[in-house]
Amino acid sequence: MNSKDCLTEQDLTLHYYGELNDSRARHLADCQRCTERLTALTAELARLPNPDCRPDALAGVRMA
């Protein structure tokens, strides 16, 4: 596929989170380069630590 049609890093990130529009996502089926880049991005994002997202019960009291 022509590199001008390839997905940007932002597009790949949106695809990872399931937010890329369908017309751009279809490009991945035909482009080996973008598929490889998405695989690399997925591996990088998988290595990031998962933050503790539990709410702090006292946060509201401290803010008030």
Backbone as CSV, one residue per row, in Angstrom:
resi,resn,N_x,N_y,N_z,CA_x,CA_y,CA_z,C_x,C_y,C_z
1,MET,0.844,-1.174,0.000,0.000,0.000,0.000,0.892,1.241,0.000
2,ASN,0.417,2.279,-0.573,1.166,3.526,-0.654,1.298,4.146,0.741
3,SER,2.489,4.626,1.066,2.718,5.150,2.412,1.860,6.376,2.728
4,LYS,1.436,7.126,1.716,0.581,8.279,2.011,-0.801,7.841,2.498
5,ASP,-1.180,6.592,2.196,-2.455,6.058,2.662,-2.343,5.361,4.006
6,CYS,-1.112,5.158,4.474,-0.908,4.423,5.718,-1.430,5.206,6.916
7,LEU,-1.737,4.463,7.954,-2.272,5.050,9.171,-1.178,5.790,9.936
8,THR,-1.551,6.865,10.580,-0.633,7.616,11.426,-0.525,6.916,12.776
9,GLU,0.422,7.349,13.599,0.541,6.796,14.946,-0.745,7.060,15.732
10,GLN,-1.334,8.224,15.520,-2.590,8.544,16.201,-3.696,7.591,15.747
11,ASP,-3.778,7.310,14.444,-4.769,6.365,13.931,-4.574,4.984,14.549
12,LEU,-3.327,4.541,14.637,-3.046,3.228,15.217,-3.453,3.176,16.686
13,THR,-3.200,4.267,17.398,-3.588,4.330,18.803,-5.108,4.307,18.942
14,LEU,-5.792,5.056,18.088,-7.262,5.028,18.107,-7.782,3.628,17.798
15,HIS,-7.147,2.945,16.852,-7.559,1.579,16.530,-7.357,0.655,17.728
16,TYR,-6.248,0.800,18.425,-5.968,-0.002,19.618,-7.094,0.130,20.642
17,TYR,-7.598,1.340,20.819,-8.668,1.586,21.785,-10.063,1.424,21.186
18,GLY,-10.149,0.971,19.927,-11.444,0.710,19.287,-12.198,1.951,18.877
19,GLU,-11.489,3.047,18.617,-12.149,4.312,18.295,-11.849,4.821,16.891
20,LEU,-11.184,4.021,16.074,-10.868,4.450,14.711,-12.069,4.192,13.814
21,ASN,-12.375,5.142,12.912,-13.529,4.948,12.039,-13.289,3.777,11.084
22,ASP,-14.377,3.168,10.641,-14.298,1.937,9.850,-13.549,2.092,8.540
23,SER,-13.676,3.237,7.890,-13.005,3.404,6.598,-11.483,3.371,6.752
24,ARG,-10.966,3.934,7.830,-9.522,3.897,8.080,-9.097,2.524,8.604
25,ALA,-9.952,1.874,9.389,-9.623,0.567,9.946,-9.521,-0.496,8.850
26,ARG,-10.279,-0.364,7.783,-10.230,-1.331,6.683,-8.861,-1.358,6.014
27,HIS,-8.130,-0.286,6.105,-6.792,-0.202,5.517,-5.881,-1.287,6.095
28,LEU,-6.072,-1.624,7.366,-5.221,-2.621,8.014,-5.303,-3.991,7.349
29,ALA,-6.439,-4.323,6.779,-6.601,-5.628,6.136,-5.707,-5.769,4.911
30,ASP,-5.367,-4.655,4.284,-4.595,-4.686,3.042,-3.142,-4.269,3.201
31,CYS,-2.773,-3.701,4.326,-1.439,-3.128,4.466,-0.619,-3.879,5.518
32,GLN,0.357,-4.602,5.060,1.229,-5.367,5.959,2.040,-4.434,6.856
33,ARG,2.492,-3.314,6.308,3.303,-2.357,7.084,2.523,-1.814,8.276
34,CYS,1.293,-1.405,8.045,0.478,-0.866,9.139,0.129,-1.958,10.149
35,THR,-0.096,-3.168,9.675,-0.378,-4.282,10.571,0.815,-4.538,11.483
36,GLU,2.011,-4.503,10.927,3.221,-4.693,11.735,3.396,-3.563,12.737
37,ARG,3.124,-2.340,12.307,3.237,-1.193,13.213,2.220,-1.295,14.349
38,LEU,0.997,-1.766,14.042,-0.028,-1.933,15.068,0.384,-3.024,16.054
39,THR,0.975,-4.088,15.565,1.448,-5.162,16.434,2.522,-4.641,17.386
40,ALA,3.441,-3.842,16.865,4.497,-3.263,17.702,3.903,-2.316,18.747
41,LEU,2.948,-1.490,18.344,2.309,-0.557,19.268,1.561,-1.316,20.356
42,THR,0.857,-2.365,19.976,0.118,-3.177,20.942,1.064,-3.781,21.970
43,ALA,2.212,-4.260,21.520,3.196,-4.830,22.443,3.733,-3.763,23.392
44,GLU,3.984,-2.564,22.878,4.474,-1.478,23.725,3.440,-1.085,24.777
45,LEU,2.196,-0.946,24.357,1.145,-0.534,25.286,0.872,-1.619,26.322
46,ALA,1.046,-2.883,25.957,0.833,-3.983,26.900,1.875,-3.967,28.014
47,ARG,3.054,-3.402,27.755,4.111,-3.340,28.769,3.915,-2.209,29.769
48,LEU,3.017,-1.276,29.481,2.777,-0.167,30.411,2.076,-0.678,31.668
49,PRO,2.382,-0.106,32.819,1.713,-0.553,34.046,0.247,-0.115,34.045
50,ASN,-0.582,-0.918,34.676,-1.993,-0.573,34.824,-2.157,0.258,36.085
51,PRO,-2.667,1.473,35.962,-2.824,2.316,37.150,-3.934,1.789,38.058
52,ASP,-3.818,2.076,39.327,-4.848,1.727,40.286,-5.969,2.747,40.144
53,CYS,-7.108,2.323,39.649,-8.207,3.254,39.354,-9.318,3.203,40.395
54,ARG,-9.022,2.630,41.554,-10.043,2.599,42.599,-10.217,4.002,43.166
55,PRO,-11.458,4.426,43.374,-11.672,5.770,43.922,-11.220,5.842,45.379
56,ASP,-10.677,6.957,45.731,-10.261,7.212,47.105,-11.484,7.714,47.873
57,ALA,-11.879,6.987,48.880,-13.094,7.323,49.635,-12.991,8.683,50.309
58,LEU,-11.803,9.114,50.648,-11.645,10.387,51.354,-11.355,11.555,50.433
59,ALA,-11.214,11.317,49.135,-10.865,12.404,48.206,-11.936,13.495,48.202
60,GLY,-13.195,13.101,48.184,-14.275,14.090,48.182,-14.270,14.948,49.425
61,VAL,-13.980,14.365,50.558,-13.934,15.101,51.821,-12.790,16.091,51.809
62,ARG,-11.626,15.659,51.303,-10.466,16.552,51.241,-10.718,17.709,50.294
63,MET,-11.443,17.490,49.198,-11.687,18.552,48.226,-12.723,19.543,48.729
64,ALA,-13.613,19.088,49.586,-14.692,19.958,50.080,-14.174,20.917,51.070
